[in-house]
């Protein structure tokens, strides 16, 4: 097995794991919205999943085009997509946490 094949397999497994965690968060938000009748905007979770998938494809494509490491740096568009996905997930995760814990914004301070 060549190193390129191994890098593709390992990279794919890692990205699939990251996207799987995001899908689990989406299903939690969807379940909570359906059971509690509170809006969690679970459809918006598809945006960071899409951003992560596009960035993963771009980074996996770098394995084919550039044979020298690093495979996880140097693609500005993929970096911006991952940053945007991360910031969206932080905001959505915080919103979901507040909804699930029953906290109100004015009670926090």
Number of C-alpha atoms within 10 A of each C-alpha: 5 6 9 12 12 11 15 17 12 12 19 16 12 13 18 15 12 15 19 13 13 18 16 11 18 22 15 15 25 17 14 18 18 12 8 11 9 13 13 24 14 18 11 13 22 14 14 22 22 14 19 25 19 16 22 23 14 17 24 19 13 20 19 13 9 10 11 8 9 11 18 15 11 11 13 10 12 21 17 13 19 20 15 16 21 16 13 16 19 12 12 20 17 12 15 22 14 13 18 15 8 9 12 10 8 6 6 6 5
